[in-house]
């Protein structure tokens, strides 16, 4: 029972984080909003990614971090949607990076243990 409840919390944390990050393109990224996204990211990393999924999750998250960090600034050239897209990427980074750190550390401990 507790395991399924934790799975549910992890799934809802992931869904909430993605939705908040997408909506954040039209909001001001306040410290509170970034903190909420980081906490949701930590929950996702702890509860939602199992060891079988770690490699896929890390590859996807590293790809997203690279695109957001390097490609985000080029969106400013597009006047109509550029600033919103850049802010969405910043919010996604606030959400994904904590989850990536948790999953990467878990993977490293798993490799060291074996």
Buried (B, 14 or more C-beta within 10 A) or exposed (E): EEEEEBEEBBEBBBEBBBEBBEEBBEEEBEEEBBEBBBBBBBBBBBBBBEEEEBEEBBEEBEEBBEEBEEEBEEBEEEEEEBBBBBBBBBBBBBBBBBBBBBBBEBBEEEEEEE
